[in-house]
């Protein structure tokens, strides 16, 4: 997760380049400033942190190692008006079947 300055045009370009590096290196965007990457061991996580360090522009970057067991206990809370993750009560496919 990171907090990078993006006031000046040059800062925005560096932040965009950093995000592009993360995506190209196998990270997935969880939120705009939070990216995650699967690492099968603590040693592999350290390897990726080592690769990440020289690419960090000016700003604050934090790396957290979370085990599969810890991730499995995560609770996702979504507000009732949040449409990004809302699910339809009846998916489109079922409507087609209702017709027949």
VEXDREN-2710 file (C-alpha; in Angstrom, 1 decimal):
% VEXDREN-2710
k/r/px/py/pz
1/UNK/0.0/0.0/0.0
2/UNK/1.3/3.4/-0.7
3/UNK/0.7/7.2/-0.5
4/UNK/2.5/9.0/-3.3
5/UNK/2.4/12.8/-3.9
6/UNK/0.5/13.6/-7.1
7/UNK/0.2/17.4/-7.1
8/UNK/2.7/18.2/-9.9
9/UNK/2.5/16.6/-13.3
10/UNK/5.9/15.0/-12.8
11/UNK/4.6/13.4/-9.6
12/UNK/1.5/12.0/-11.3
13/UNK/3.7/10.5/-14.1
14/UNK/6.0/8.8/-11.5
15/UNK/3.0/7.5/-9.6
16/UNK/1.4/6.1/-12.8
17/UNK/4.7/4.5/-13.7
18/UNK/4.9/2.9/-10.3
19/UNK/1.4/1.5/-10.6
20/UNK/2.2/0.2/-14.1
21/UNK/5.3/-1.5/-12.7
22/UNK/3.2/-3.2/-10.0
23/UNK/0.7/-4.5/-12.6
24/UNK/3.5/-5.7/-14.9
25/UNK/5.2/-7.5/-12.0
26/UNK/2.1/-9.5/-11.2
27/UNK/0.4/-7.4/-8.6
28/UNK/-3.4/-7.0/-8.6
29/UNK/-5.0/-3.7/-7.7
30/UNK/-7.2/-4.2/-4.6
31/UNK/-7.9/-0.4/-4.2
32/UNK/-6.3/2.5/-6.0
33/UNK/-3.3/2.7/-3.6
34/UNK/-3.4/-0.9/-2.4
35/UNK/-2.0/-3.7/-4.5
36/UNK/-1.5/-7.3/-3.6
37/UNK/0.7/-10.1/-4.9
38/UNK/0.7/-13.8/-4.1
39/UNK/4.0/-15.1/-2.7
40/UNK/4.3/-18.7/-1.7
41/UNK/6.8/-18.1/1.0
42/UNK/8.3/-15.4/3.2
43/UNK/11.6/-15.6/1.2
44/UNK/9.8/-14.9/-2.1
45/UNK/8.1/-11.9/-0.5
46/UNK/11.5/-10.6/0.6
47/UNK/12.7/-11.0/-3.1
48/UNK/9.8/-9.0/-4.3
49/UNK/10.3/-6.3/-1.7
50/UNK/13.9/-6.1/-2.9
51/UNK/12.7/-5.7/-6.5
52/UNK/10.2/-3.0/-5.4
53/UNK/12.6/-0.8/-3.4
54/UNK/14.5/0.8/-6.3
55/UNK/11.3/1.6/-8.2
56/UNK/9.6/3.5/-5.4
57/UNK/9.2/7.2/-6.3
58/UNK/9.0/9.9/-3.5
59/UNK/6.3/8.8/-1.1
60/UNK/5.4/6.3/1.6
61/UNK/5.2/2.6/0.6
62/UNK/4.3/-0.2/3.1
63/UNK/4.6/-4.0/2.5
64/UNK/2.6/-6.4/4.6
65/UNK/3.0/-10.2/4.5
66/UNK/-0.3/-12.0/5.2
67/UNK/-0.5/-15.7/5.3
68/UNK/-3.3/-17.7/3.5
69/UNK/-4.8/-18.5/6.9
70/UNK/-4.9/-14.9/7.8
71/UNK/-6.4/-13.9/4.4
72/UNK/-9.1/-16.6/4.8
73/UNK/-10.3/-14.9/8.0
74/UNK/-10.7/-11.5/6.3
75/UNK/-14.2/-10.0/6.4
76/UNK/-15.5/-7.9/3.5
77/UNK/-17.9/-5.3/4.6
78/UNK/-19.8/-3.4/1.9
79/UNK/-22.3/-0.6/2.5
80/UNK/-25.9/-1.1/1.2
81/UNK/-25.6/1.7/-1.4
82/UNK/-22.2/0.5/-2.9
83/UNK/-23.0/-0.5/-6.4
84/UNK/-19.6/-1.7/-7.5
85/UNK/-20.0/-5.0/-5.7
86/UNK/-23.7/-5.2/-5.7
87/UNK/-25.2/-8.4/-7.0
88/UNK/-28.4/-8.8/-9.0
89/UNK/-31.1/-10.8/-7.4
90/UNK/-31.8/-12.6/-10.7
91/UNK/-28.9/-12.9/-13.1
92/UNK/-29.7/-12.3/-16.8
93/UNK/-29.3/-16.1/-17.6
94/UNK/-32.1/-17.0/-15.3
95/UNK/-34.5/-14.5/-16.9
96/UNK/-33.9/-16.3/-20.2
97/UNK/-34.8/-19.6/-18.6
98/UNK/-37.9/-18.1/-17.1
99/UNK/-39.1/-17.3/-20.6
100/UNK/-39.0/-20.9/-21.6
END
